[in-house]
């Protein structure tokens, strides 16, 4: 089946929303409520996955071949939606659409922080999309805010509700440069107490599921002061209009017998007036269509998608109506591969062709003041049929077909609530000694989370301190705030969402709880872990090995804790593989006077002294290090010693720095032991000085451990590559004989051929990477790659070299950029070389992607290439260069046929 996203579209034109007829000012749907409006909302979110001690996500093997799940979903969803392709029937690109320009969206602050750090290009595309949509939609951008780290708001205490909303608002404002009009609630979980705080904080609207409405009515008027209520608790609410929700005392506390608006049967009186009451506006997304987007094939074809949207249009002659749908943003590209293209064509083709206006909630609200009022069910969420029990009870939701129970949910919630309340006492008692207003300081701590530079942190502390803080007090102030941050992170909703407490999501929130416990102990000396473990022990696991939450905490959380010694050991061992100046044995008594600064995740490592000596196969390093946490400003002076016995064998010891004299004596003893060239003697002396606590390669943080493992393996792998290459050369004729007679090549010989050709290919690609700017050398390397590709094809070899794929893709982008930006008189040769590079990428069958090159070419097509072609046509000059550039577009699978045909 051909997707509508792949239908032919005229090339050479930008993809923007279009109207067949220019509207008159009175009928312009962007300014006056006229016709059908469509809003597709994407809730983009990833839970915080950072190691609480390192402020970084460590490698997650389940996300392979990517580093972690954020990175995997990024390449499958977030980036493709920033550069969504519209294709013709030949699979050529006719448009690249920034889907964020047309869809309503919220992106969780923790995810936005990750995007800002790891792909600033996509991050900027998202920010630009909000600006562009705001310009198109009368000042109303597509982005809305989100409660900070996706906690279930009805289950939060009042202070946490305020902080989550304020952090979400401030994070949004610092990125998008404006106040948010709407806010996405985690799991759309809502109660009236949450709505009251949203209103108090200036939020104008929220988006909910239709199942969360209880009843609705037309707003009272003079002619009809008491319109009839309509019960809609079974998903019957009309989602094509916005609703006004008044915060009535009877709804905030519906059962209060003191409430004059409650009748004797407990129902709200019809006489209750809304005059003067605060309110918030609510959009209910279309439930059936939204469900189909997530659980059917409707989003694989833009024509089908538009048809499904069209089926919801009401034919009752109302002046305007909104068809709004909402789903996880990750649906488009991650859960459903390639569907970002469906969105792109729907936004720029299908919807406008139907005469529909693509809008967002804020813009539609500006055109349509609600004329209906709604009352909500007391406490609800979209993903739980039992209110919010999915995050506190064994309700069955998320139970994977009922195989496993969720009896652990209530004890986990109780344990965290107990810990939160204990931490409140610590925070208030310790915080009042440092802050003018501890809770205001917490609410504004988001300013530090957005910018941890020393200058900004100092300004923040200066604003909130109740006296001039000493250096030690500054550390305690930051520890307290971090304690509160982790106390919020431990409530991230995904910890309860699934069927088992020991899943990564449950383990992660326990790691945040552990960090909060540790910080409380550091500041106040309180020991809360025993009480916390006792309560976790009541949370039964479905996994026999763990038994209960307390055992999960011991096995998966305590073992992952990191202190200054682990950071120092990491630094010490990895220093053997950095560019430290090596010292000779004769320099044993000397020290390095310089201080070298490095960074180990969120720690600054100030190397005050470093000495390396070798004796035979043994290498010893001794050093003095000052570590400073960028998060809490804690610091420690440490001494380290590492003995590398060769290969994978390291013996590392750490202790506190106790003075220059002690340090000098320590070095003298250690290097004296090394002179005996005895590993046993060295280890004995290290044990006498440092004690029995030691660190090895296994204690390194995973990223660096894997890097060093690769380095240590490199010599062995190179030797094996050479052996396989020799075996391949010696048996080339034999392999060819098997192929001539159409016999299966013995596995040993086939493997030798594939490894040998892969090794040769990687060697050539690395040389090409170095020589890409040298015309003759690069031609020679490309010719060699072409020969390798031919040989691999004849021998039916598949080259398994993912690094080679990345190198080739980067070389193509780099060469294209140079061609478009640095014309140096060798245009013909440069374009020929680039085309050969693309061809050899396909010939090597590495699965290369031209997406980045297409994006670069397409970005220059209208600003640079087309003007050149038009100039050529106007002057009737030699069109050779223009034709070459357009043929390059064809090589990159960009549709330029219409322009090319005119030359």
N, C-alpha and C positions, 0 to 999 in steps of 0.2 A: 504494500500500500504506500502511495506517495503522500508524505506529510504535506499539509498545507504550508508548512514552514519551508518547503522545498519547491514551491511553485515558481514559475518564471516571473521575474519582476524586472522592469526596465532598468538597465544599468546606467551608471553615470549620474545618478541622482541620490541626494541624501535621503535617509529614511526619517521622516518626521510625520507627526499626526497631520492628516489632511482632511479637508472638506471639499466635496465636489463643487459646491456652490459657496461663494463668499457670503457669510451671514450678514444680515443687516444689524445695526447696533441693538435694536430692540429684541432680536432673536438670537443673538450671540449666546450660545449655551455656556460660555466661560464667564459671562457677566449676568445672565438672567436665567433663572431656572426654567429650562426648556428641554423637553425630550427625555431620552434615556441616558443615564450616566452609568459608567461601569468603574468599579474599584476592585482591584485585585490586591489583597494585602498579604505580604509575606512576613512571617515572624521568624527572623533570622537569629539563631541563638546557639551557642555552645556553652556547656557548663565550664566553670573555671577548672582547669586541669593542672595548673602550676604546682610544682612542689612547694609547699609552704615555706621551706627553708631556703630555696634557691631562686624563687620568683621566676621560674622557667618551667616549661613543659619538657619532661624527659622523654626519651624515645619510647614509643608504644608499638611493640612488635605486631600487634593485631592490626595495625594500620598500614603494614607493609604493602607496597614498596615505599610508602611515605614515612616521614619521621614520626608523625603522630596523627591523631584523628582530626585535629584542627587543620593541619596541612592537607590531609587527604580530602576533606570536605571542601576546603578552599579551592583546590584545583578542579574539583568536580562540580562545584556550585558557585561559590562567591565570585571567583574570577570569570567563569563562563557567563554569568549574568551581567557582569560589567562590560563584557565584550561578546554579546550574543549575536550569533550569525543568522542572517537571512540568506538562504541559498536558492539558487535556481534549480531547474530539473537536471542539470549536469553536476550538481554538487558544488558549484562555484559560488563564492561570496558576492552577493550584490548589496549587502548592507551589514554594518556592524552597529548594533543597538545597545545602548546602556539601559538595561531593563529597569534599573533603579530610577531612571527619569520618569517612568510611567507607572510603576507599581507603588502603592502605599507600602511602607515598610517600617519595621522597628528592628534594630540590630542591638543585641544585648551589649552593655558597656564592656563586659569582660571580653567579648568577641571583638568589639571595635578596638580595644587595646591591643589585642593580638594582631589584628589586621594592620594597625598603624605601625607595629613593630616589624612585621614580616613581609608586607607587600604594600608599600606606600602608594604605588601606582593605583591599585584597586581601591585603597582607602580614599585617595583623592577623587577617583571616579564616583564614589558614593557621595562624598561631600558635594561635588559639582552637580550630581544628579538632583540633590535637594535644592540647590540654587536655581538650576534650570527649570525644575518643576514649579518652583515658587514664582519665577518670572512668567511662566505660562499660565499659572492658575491664580492670578490676582493676589500674589503675595503669600500663598499657602503652600509650603513645601511638602514633599511626600513623606518625609521622615517624622516619626513620632517617637517619644521616649519610652523607656521601659524601667520598671522597678529594678534596682541595681543588679542584684545577683540572683534574680529569679526565685525569690522565696514565696511561699504561699501566704499571701497577705492576711486572710482571715485568721490564720493560726499564729500570727506575729503579735507581740505586745505593741502597745501604742507607740512607744519610743522607736522600736524597730520599723514600724510602718512609716513614721516620719523620716527616719534616716534613709530608708530604701527609696522613698520618693524624692527626697532632696538630693541624694547622691545621683539618682537617675536623671533628675532635671539638670544638675550642674554639669554632669558628664556630657549630656546632650548639648547644653549651651556652649561648653568649651570647644566642642567639635563643629557644630553646625552654625554657631554664631547667632543664634536666636533662641527665644524661649519656646519650649515645646507646647503645642496646643493640645495634643492628646498624649495618653500614656497607655502602654500595653501592660496588662497585669499578668503575671506568670500563671499559665494554665487558665487564663481569664478568671481566676479565683477571686471572688468578690463578696464583700458584705457591706452593710451600710456604714460601719465604722471606717472602713477603707475609703469609701466614697466621700465621707465627710472630710477626711484629711486631704484627699485629692482636690476637693473644692477649695479648702483652706490654702492649699499651695498653688492655686491658680490654674489647675488643669481643667480644660473645657469639656473634654469628651473622653470616653473609653469605648472599646469594642468588645462585645460579649457574644456568647453563643445564644441562639434563640431559645434553647432549653432553660436559660437562666431567668427569663421573664415570667412573672406570675399573672399579672393582669394589666390592661391598658385601657385608655379612654381618650376621647377628644379633650383638649384643654377646655376648662370652663370659660364661658363667655357671658356677656350680659344677657344675651338671648337664651343661653342654656347654661345656667350656673352649676348644674349638677348632672353632667352627662353620664350616661350609663357606663359602668365598668364591664369589660369583656375579659373573661378568664382565658388565658393563653398559655397556661402552665404545661401543656403537652406539645410544645413547639409550634403552636398555631400563630404566633405573632407575625405580623407582616414586616419582613426585613427591608422593604424598599423605601422606608422613610426613617428619619431620625426621631428619637423620643426624648422627652424631657423627664428627668427623674428628680423629684423633689425630696429633700432630706427632711422628712417629717418626723417629729419626735415619736410618733406611734410606730414608725418602722424601725427606728434606731433601737427602741425598746418596746416591741409590740405587745408584750405580755404584762406591762406595768399596770396595775389596777388604779394607780394614781393618775394615769394619763386620761384627760377628759375626752380625748377623741376615740377612746376604746369603749365599745358597747359592752353590755353584760355578757354577751356570748363570745367576747374576745375578738370580734372583728372590728376593723377600722370603720368609724362612722363616715357616712357619705357627706356629712356636713363639714368635714375637715377642710379648712381653707388652705390654699397654697400661696396666698398673697404674702409677699415678703420673705418666703422661705428660700434658703440657698438651694441650688440645683446643679446637676451635671447632665450633659446630654449623652445619649447612648446610641450607638449603632449596633444592630444585631446582624451578623453576617448570615448569608443564606446557607442554612445547614446542609440540605441535600447536595447542593452543588459543591460546597466546600468538602464534604465527605467524599464525593466522587473524585475530586482533584487528588485526594490523598490515597484513595483505595480502588480506583478504577483506571481505565485507559484513556479517559477523556482528554487528558493534557498531552497526549502524544500526537495530537493532530489539531491544528489551530482552527480548522473548519468545524470539527466536532466540538471543540471547546466553545467557539462562538455560538454554535447551535445550542449547546447546553445552557449558556448564559441567556440566550434569547428565549429559551423556554420559560424563564422566570419573569419575563416582561409582562406586566399587567396591562390588559387591554381595556381599562376602565376610564380612559380619557382624562386621567389626571395630568396636570401640566408637566410634571417632572417626576421621575422616579429613579432610585438608585439600586442597581444590582451589585451588591458587594459580596465578595467571597474572601475567605481567609484560610490560610494553611501554613504549615511550617515552610519557611523559605527554602529549606534544604530539599524540599520536594523537587524543585526545579534544578535538576542536574545531578544531585546526589542519590536521592531515593529513586528518581525516575530519570534515567540518563538521556541527555539531549533535549529535555523539555524546555530548557531556557530558550531554544530556538522557536518553540511553539509560542511562548510568551512574546518574543520579539515580533513575530509576524502578526500575532493577534493585536498587539498594541499599535503597530504601524500600518497594518493592512486590514485585517478582518473587522475589528471593531469600528474604525472610521468608515469602512465600506457599508456597514449597517446603519450608519448615521449616529452611532453612539459616541458620547463624549467620555474619554478616559480622564478620570479625576481622582481626587483623594478625599478622605473624610472631612478634613478641615475646609477645603474649598466648597464641597457640597453643603456643609453646614452654613457657610457664609451666604449661600444662595437660598437656603431652605431652613428658616427658623422652625423648630419643631412645633407642630400643631397638635401633637398627641403626647400624652403623659403615660409613663410606665411605672409600675412597681415590680420590684425584683423578689425572687424567692430569697429567704434569709441568708443562707450561705451556700454558694455553688461554685463549680468549676466546669470547664467544658469536658474534661477527660475523666470525670468520675460521676457515676450515676447516684452516688451517695453523699452529695455535698462535697466535702473536702476530706472524706475518710481515706482516700487513697494515700494521704500523707500522714495518717495517724492510726489507722485501724486495719484489721484483717478483713477488708471489704470485698476482696476477690478481684478488684480492678488491677490489671497488670499482672495477673497470676499465671500467665502462659498456659491457659487451658485448665487451670485448677490443679496442676500436678504438684505445685509447691504452695505452702501457706505463706501468709504474711503476718504471722503473729508477732513478729519482731518489730512491727511498725510502731505500735503504741509504746513499748518499753524504750525504743530508740528516741521517740519524741519526748518521753518523760525524762530520759537521761539528759538530753540536750537542754530541755527547759530548766531542769535543776541546775545544770552547769551555767546556763545563761544567767539565772538569778544569783548564783554565787559570784559570778564575774561582775554583775551590776554592783554588788556590795563592795567588791575590791575596787572597782573603777571609781565609785563615788567617794569612798574613803581616801584613796590615794590621789584621785584626780583633784579633789578640792584643795589639796596642798600645793597644786601646780597651776591649775587653770582657773580663770575667773568664772567660767561656766563650763564644766566638763562636758555636758551634753551638747551645748552649742559647738564646742571644739570638735566633738565627734561628728556632728552634722556637717561641719565645714572641712573635715579631714579629707574629703574628696579632692580638695584643691591640692593636697600633697600627693594623693594617688595619681593625679594627672601630671604632676611635675615634682619629681623627687630630687631636683637639684638642690645642693646645700643652701643656695641663696633663697630659694623659695621656701624650703623647710624652716629656715631661720626666720623669715618674715612671718610665716604661719605661727611659729612658737611665740614670736614677739607680740603678735596680736592677741593671743589667748592666755599668755602667762599672767599670773596674779602677782608676780614679783620677778626680778631678774634671775633667770634660771642658771644654775651652775651647769657645767658640762655633764655631771652625773645626773642632775635633775632633767636635763634635756633628753638623756637616754631613757630615763624612767617615763617621761611624758610620751615619747614615741613608742615605748613598749606598751603602755596602757592603750594607746590608740590602736596599735596593731592587735592587741588582745581583743579589742572590740571589733576590729575588722574581721578577724577570724571567727569571732562569735557570730557574726552575721553570715559569713561564708558557710558555716557549718549547717545552715538551714537551707542551702540550695536545694531546690525541689527534687532534682533527679535522684537524690539519695534515697527517696521513698518510692520512686515512680515504678520500679521494676519488681521482680519477684523475690529477690534475695539480698540480704544485707551485706554479704561479702563480695558482691559485684564491685567493679571499680568505682561506681558512683557512690555506693555506701561507704567504701573504704576511704574515698577522698574526703567526704565530709567529716569522718572520724579523724582524719589527719589534720583538718582545720581545728577541730576540737582539741586535739593533742597540742597543737601549737599555742592555742589560747591558754590551755592549762599551764604550759611551760612558762609563758610570759607572765601569767599571774604569780607563779612561784618566784620568778626573777625579781618582780617589782615588790611584792608584798610578803614573800616568804610563806604563802599559804600552800598547803598540800591538798589539792582537791582530787587528785587522780584516783585515789583509793575509793572514794565515794562514787566517782564517775564509773569506775570499773564494776563496782557492786551493782549499779543500776543497769549497766550494759549486760551484765550476766543474766538479766531477766529477758533478754531479747534472743529467742531461739533461732538458730540458723537452720536452713534446710540441708546444709552440707555437714555430714557427719564429722568430718575432719575438724571443723571449727566448733561445732556444738552451739556456741552462743556468741553474742557480740563482744563480751569480754575477752574471749579467746581470739577473735578476729583482731581486736585491738592489740593484743600482745604479739600476734604473729605477723600482722601486716602493717601495723601503724608504728609501734615502738621500734621495730627493726629498721624503720625508714627515717628515724629521727637523725638530725645532723647537728653537730656542734662545731665550735671553732677548731677543735683538733682534727675532725674529718676534713674540713676545708684546708687546713694547713698540710695534712698528709696528701691531699689531692694536689696541692700546689707543689709540694716537695717532689713527689714521684714524677709528675708531668714536667718538672723543670729539667729532667734528664733528657727530654726530647725537644727542648727549646734551644734558642741560640745563646745560652749563657757562655761566657768566656771560660774555656777550660784552663785549669791550672796544672802545672807540672808538679811532680812529687817534691821537687826542691822548694816549692813555694808554700809548703805546708803551714809554716808559721804566719804567713801573711793573711790578711783579710781584705775583702773588697770594700773600699771606703764609700763607694757610690750607693745610692738608694734607687732601686728600680721599682717602678709602679706597674702593677698588672691588675687585671680584673678576673675574679673567679665568680662567675654568675653575679650575685648581688653583693659581693664582697670586694672591697679594694684591698689588694695585697701590696704592701709596701716592703720591699725586700731591702733590709738594712745591712745584711751581710750574706755572702754566698761564696762557698769554697768547694771546688770539685777536684778530686784526685783519683788517678787510676793506678792499679797495681796488678799486672797480669790481666786476668779475666774479671777482676773485681773493680767496681767503680763506687766511690763513696762521695756523697754530697752532704755538707753541713751548712746550715744557714740560720739566720735570725730574721724573723718576719713579724710585721705588724699587720694584723687583719682588722678591717673596719667594715661593719655592716652598713650598706647604703640605706637599709630600711629603718633600723633602730639606732644607728650611730654607735652601737656597742663596739668595743675594740679589745684586742688582746695582743700581747707581745709573746711570741712563741719561738722556741728553738726546735729545729728539725734535723734529723739525720737519716739518710737513705743509703742503704747498701744494695747495689744491683749486682746480683751474682751471675747475671747473664740470662738471656732468654726471657722467660716469664716470671723469674724469681726475684722479688723485691722484699726488702726488710726495712720498714720505716718506723721511726719512733718520734714522738712529739712530747715536749714538756714546756712549762712556763719559763719565760726568760727571767732569770733571777739576778742579773747583773753582769757587767763586762768581765769581771775577774772569773766568775764561774763559767761564763761562756768560753773564755780563752782556755781555761783548763780542760773543759769538755772537748774542745776541738783538738787540743794536744793529745789527749788520751785516745780519741777516736782515730786520728790519723797515725798515731803511733802504732795502734793495733793493725791498721791497714798495711803498714810497712812489712809486717810479718807474712803478708800474702796468704793469710789463713782466714777463710770465711768463718770457721767456727770461732776463732779468737775474736774477730770483729763483732760477731753476734753476741758473744759472751760479754764483751766490754759495753756494747750498746744496752744489754739487759741490766748490767750493773749500774749504768748511769740513768737510764730512762724507766726501768721497771719492766714488767711483763707485757704491758699493753703495746701491741704492734699493729701496723697497717701494711696491707699488701695491695697488689694490683686489683684484687677483688673489692677493696674498699673505695676505689675511685668512683666518682660519679659516672653513670653509665656512658654518657657521651664521650668523655675523655678515655674511659677504659676501652671502648670500642675503637677509638682512633689509635690508641697505643697498640692494641691487639693487631690492628691492620699493619701498623709500622713494623711490629716485631715479626709479622708473617711475611712481610714483603720480600725479604731475602730468600726465604724458602720458596715462595710462589714464583719468583723470578727464575730460580734454579729449575723448578718444575716446568715452567714455560719453555725454557731452553731445551730441556730433555724431550718434551713433547714435540717441539719444533724439529729436533734432530730425528726423532722417530718418524715424523711425518715425511721429512725429506728422504729418509732411507727407504720408506715404503710407498712413495708416491706412485711408482709404476704399478705396484700391487693393488693399490686402491683404485687406480684407473682401470685396471683389468677387471676388477669386480663390477665396476660401473658399465664397462663395455658389454659384459655378458649379462647385464641386468640382474646381478646377484646382490644379495644384501651384504654390505660391507661389515666385516667383523667389528663389533662394538668398540674394541680397544683401538682399532685403527681410525674409526670414524671420530671418536672422541679426540684422538691425537690431532686429527685434521682440524676439527673445530677449535680446539684450544690454540693450536699453532696459528691459524688464520686470525683468530680473535686477538692474539698477542701482537701479531704483525700489524693488524688494523689499529689497535690502540697506540702502538709505537708511532705509526704514521700520523694518526690524528693529533697526538701530542706535539709532534714536529710541526704539523700544519698550524697548530694553535700558536706556536712560537713565530712562525714565518709567514703568517697570513698577509702581512703588508709587503712582503717581498715577492714581486710577480713571478719571477722564474722559479724560485724555490717552492712557492705555493702550487704552481702548475705541476711541478714534479711530484709533489705529495698527492695532489688530486689524481694524477695519472696512476700512481701506485695504488690508491684506494680503488680506482676503477679496475685495476688488474686483480686486486683482492676480491672484489665483488664478482668478477667473472669466474675466478677460480672457485669461490664458495658456491656459486650457482652450479657449476659443472659437477662439483662433488656433493651437492645437496647438503651443504653445511649451513647450520643456523648459528649466527654469531650472537652469543649471549654476553653483550657488553653494554649494560645500561649507562655506564659512564661515557662510553663512546657516543651514544645517542645524545646525551646532554651536550657534549663538546660540539658535535656537528650542528645541533640546533642553535647553539650560541654563536657559532662561526657564521651561520647563514644570516642571523639577525645582525651581527656585527658588520658583515660585508655589505648588507643592504643599507644599514645606517650610513656607512662610509660612502656608498654610492650616491645616496640622496643628499648628503650633507657636505661631502668633501670632494667635489668634482676637481680632479687634478690633471685633466687633459688626457687621461687614459680610460675614458668612459667605455669605449668598445671592449677593451681587454677586461675591465672590471666587471662589466655585465656578463661577458662570456664566462668568466671564471665563476661568478655567482651562479649562473645557470648550471654549469657543470657540477658545482657543489650540491645543488638541490638534486640533480639527477643521481649523483653517486649516493646520496642519502637514501634514495628509494632503491637503488641497485643493491645496496648492502643489506636491505631488508631489516633495518633496525627499528622500524616503527616510528620514524621521526614525525614530529608535529610541526607544522608550519604556522601555527596559530599566532605566535608572537610576531613572526615576519609578516603575516597577513595584516595584523593590526597596525604595524608600522607602515606598511605600504598603503593601506586604506586611509590612514591618517594624513598621508601626503598626496593622496589621489586628487582631492579637491583643492588643496592649498598650493600644490606644486606641480603635479603631473598634468592635470587638466589645463591649467593656464598655459603651460608650455605647449600643449597640443593645440589649443585655440590660437595661440600666437603663430604657430606653424601654419595653420590653416589660413589665417588672415593674411600672412605674408606670402603664402604659396611657396614657402622656402623648402629646403630639404627636410623631409619628415623622418629621416632615418632614426635620429635619436628618440623622437617621440614614439615611433613604432617599436623600437627596442624596449623602451620602458613599459609600453603596454603589453608587449609579448612576455615581459618578465612578470607582469600581473597575471597573465594566463598561467605561467609556470607556477605561480603561487596560488593558483585556483581562485583568483579574483576575476569576476566577470567584467571585462572591459571591451566586449565584442562590439557594442554599439559605437563606441568611440573609435575603435580600431578600424571599423569598416568605413569610417569617414576619411581616413588618412590615405 
